[in-house]
Structures are given as structure tokens and as C-alpha cells.
Amino acid sequence: MLRALFLLSGLVAVGVFPLAAKPPPEAGGCVPVGTWMDPAKKEEIADEALFARMAARPVVLLAESHTDAEHHRWQLHAIAALHARDSNMVLGFEMFPRRVQPILNRWVAGALTREAFLEAVEWDKVWGYDQALYMPLFDFARMHRLPMVALNVDKTLISRVRQEGWSAIPAADRRGIGDPASAGPGYLKRLEHVFAAHSKDDAQVPVRDDSDFRRFVEAQLTWDRAMAEALARARTSADAPRVVGIVGKGHAEYGDGIPHQLADLGIADAAVLLPWSNDRPCEELAPMGGPAVAEAVFGIAVMAEPEDSPKPLLGVFLEGGDGVVKITKVMADSVAAKAGLKAGDRIVEAGGTPMSQVKDMIKVVRRQAFGSWLPITVERGGDNLEIVAKFPPPS
């Protein structure tokens, strides 16, 4: 994931200390590539004006799509620009549960190698996305000795809320998280679409009246609240640093998610910045009658990555524990679905390698090339089945 190269010239290009006039922005889309824009007013914002405004904000959220390399490149440049204005800064990451905070401290202090760091935080188990996309951000923090804060909680709590509901979780099991602020109508509507897209329930019940949907919303709010509280704690530390949060865009867009919970915690002026690709619909910038998607968006191009960078995807969600790797969900029309893998299957072996942890399966799949076949042994109903996953040729 070292496709987001950290170069001095790259930092200057942000526009904090421009050495030369920027070339004209690339045409196409509603946000010209290389340009900051106010999505509500549809007006360009000068780099200097944007970062001067951000310098006064207690929390700045840099939202992302987790698998988009260009989003992570943008985050690195935005962090560098903010740091150039004021080095009293903390970086918060959705990617880490709070229990690994001591490991983040050791990484920033230079006490761990990259390999030891990724192993200690259980990257493949806890997060699983390509670590190379994030390493330039972690390297920047260590290079400048910027504190890194783990924003998340272990997914076991979120899963429990999803199954039982927030009110059913005893206070002692809530990891210190307070009651989340209720979701607004816009957030509910977006979550409703997400829920409906993944629901297998064919019953004709309005989604908002569905108890399963209510638990789904409560799980999302718990997630948002946990990260908002971690950001707020970092902000209220002795030297009151600016806190920059690296989070998924679903937790930050339209003032919902984390910003909404921060406001409930007394931080009402958190800022959300967002990369905007030139193929995204313009009407999503500021829907009619609704809030803008972010305080400012930065135009990026849809990038074609080098041929050797994309990896084929199997299309499953995995759960591990007690030496068992279990499939919890199979994505429609995926390689896994076409091979006949099913939710509930226990993966015994893949590519000749026994599977005892989720990270074992991730490593095997990452080694696969487009056009290759992967033999997988699964246990289903007490029987072992031999299944071959056929990855498509490169497009």
C-alpha cells in the first residue's frame, strides 16, 4: 500500500506554501480535480483559506473509502497541510480498537518495526484492508512524533448490540460508552437503504418498524459514539491538540454519525473534509433540502492503479475464534457465491494451508492472481466438501 508516496514536493502541492502557480484544474465532474470546493455554495475555496479555517477547528474528520488508494493519498496531503500550520496535533484512527493503544504509543516512539507493529495490532484480524494504503499515514505520525489514538472498540461489542440491542447490554459491558444521541431522519434514511440492500428478510414489514433494523441502527450509533468519545477525550487533554480523525465516510457524511455524536458531547464545530471523485453524482454534494455532504470536498480523479496492484476478491465475511474460521456472509455474484460457498461454512483448508485464524485466509487470498483457481475445503453439516474458487481473468 505504499502507493501513496510521501515526497516534499507532494506536501508543497497542497498549497500551504506554494512555490509556483497551480496548473489549471482538470475538467470533468462537478468538483474539478485538484480543487477544494464548498459543496453547499458550489464555490471554489482557496487552499490557504481552507486550511486557515481548519486551523480553528477542534476536530477535523478526513473521511475515506477504505479500499480507495487515492483517498489515502489525499488524506496524507491534508494531514501534512494541517501539520504545517500547527504541529500540536493528534491523529485518531477508526482502524484500531482501544486495547491496542499501548502498541500505537510504541510505534510512534520508534520502538517497533513495521512488521512487529502490524502483527501486534492484529491488522489482518481486526481491520483486514490492505495495510499498504494506511502505512504512509502511520509513517507520517512516527516521523513527526504525532500521537496516534485508537478510536474504535472491539467488534464483539458492536456485534452484541446488533444481536441484542443497546438497552440489553449491562452498563459494565458497555466499555465506558455513554448513551448515543438518536439518529436524525437523514441518517435513518441512509441506514435504511444499507439495511434493505443486505437484508434477506422478504416479509412485507416497513423497515423502520422492524426490530432487526432498530438493532442495526443502535449498533451503528454505538460505533459512532465510541469514536466520537475517543476524539473528544483526545481534544480535551492538557494541551488541547487539534484532533484529526481518519474514518470511513459513512461515519461522517452529511453531519451524521461521528459529527452528530460530537455535537452531543459539546463539540459542535467539528469539520468534515471529503475527497470527491469526478464520477460521483453532483446531486449528492447537497441534496435538495438537506445538509451538504461535508464542509469542503476536494476533487480527485478516478485512478487506474498499476496492473499488479489490484487483488482478486473472494467475496466473503469471516469470523474467527478457537481455531475456527467461519464464513458469516457470502456476497451476491462473488467468486465465493459462484463456487458454492455458503454462510455457516467452516473453512478447514485453502490452497493446501490449514485455516485456524481469519488472517490465514486473508493471506492465502491475497496471494491469488486473477485467472487462478483456489481449492478450499469446508466443513458443512458435519461433512467436508472440496470446493474450487475460480478467480476471473484480469479485466
Secondary structure, 3 states (H helix, E strand, C coil): CCCCCCCHHHHHCCCCCCCCCCCCCECCCCCCECCEEECCCCEEECHHHHHHHHCCCCEEEEEECCCCHHHHHHHHHHHHHHHHHCCCEEEEEEEEEHHHHHHHHHHHCCCCCHHHHHHHCCHHHHCCCCHHHHHHHHHHHHHCCCCEEEEECCHHHHHHHHHHCHHHCCHHHCCCCCCCCCCCHHHHHHHHHHHHHHCCCCCCCCHHHCHHHHHHHHHHHHHHHHHHHHHHHHHCCCCCCEEEEEEEHHHCHHHCCHHHHHHHCCCCCCEEEEEEECCCCHHHCCCCCCCCCCCEEEEECCCCCCCCCCCCCCCEEEEEECCEEEEEEECCCCHHHHHCCCCCCEEEEECCEECCCHHHHHHHHHHCCCCCEEEEEEEECCEEEEEEEECCCCC
